[in-house]
Amino acid sequence: MLSYAVIFFIIAIVAAVLGFTGIAGAATNIAWILFVVFVILAIISLLRGRRPV
């Protein structure tokens, strides 16, 4: 999921350089949402830890 966030961030940078501000804004928002979801899932995973069966 973090890789998707990085890909969308790169798309946003390229779109901003080329002048496509609408696409850049949308890609930035998608990257931000994916990053937040990644952080939340990482924190949940760390809190749960590995439990013995």
C-alpha positions as CSV (number, residue, x, y, z in Angstrom):
1,M,0.0,0.0,0.0
2,L,2.9,2.3,0.7
3,S,4.2,1.7,-2.8
4,Y,0.9,2.8,-4.3
5,A,1.1,6.0,-2.2
6,V,4.6,6.7,-3.6
7,I,3.5,6.0,-7.1
8,F,0.6,8.4,-6.9
9,F,2.9,11.0,-5.3
10,I,5.3,10.7,-8.3
11,I,2.4,11.0,-10.7
12,A,1.4,14.2,-8.8
13,I,4.8,15.6,-9.1
14,V,5.1,14.9,-12.8
15,A,1.6,16.3,-13.4
16,A,2.4,19.4,-11.5
17,V,5.6,20.0,-13.5
18,L,3.7,19.5,-16.8
19,G,1.0,21.9,-15.6
20,F,-1.9,19.5,-15.1
21,T,-3.0,20.9,-11.7
22,G,-6.3,19.0,-11.5
23,I,-4.6,15.7,-12.0
24,A,-1.8,16.7,-9.6
25,G,-4.3,17.6,-6.9
26,A,-6.3,14.4,-7.3
27,A,-3.1,12.2,-7.3
28,T,-1.9,14.1,-4.2
29,N,-5.2,13.4,-2.4
30,I,-5.1,9.7,-3.3
31,A,-1.5,9.4,-2.2
32,W,-2.4,11.1,1.1
33,I,-5.3,8.8,1.8
34,L,-3.3,5.7,1.0
35,F,-0.5,6.9,3.2
36,V,-2.9,7.5,6.1
37,V,-4.4,4.0,5.7
38,F,-0.9,2.5,5.6
39,V,0.0,4.2,8.9
40,I,-3.2,3.2,10.6
41,L,-2.8,-0.5,9.5
42,A,0.9,-0.4,10.6
43,I,0.0,0.9,14.0
44,I,-2.7,-1.7,14.4
45,S,-0.3,-4.4,13.3
46,L,2.3,-3.3,15.8
47,L,-0.2,-3.1,18.7
48,R,-1.5,-6.5,18.0
49,G,1.9,-8.2,17.7
50,R,2.3,-11.9,17.2
51,R,0.3,-13.9,19.6
52,P,1.0,-17.5,20.4
53,V,-1.5,-20.0,19.1
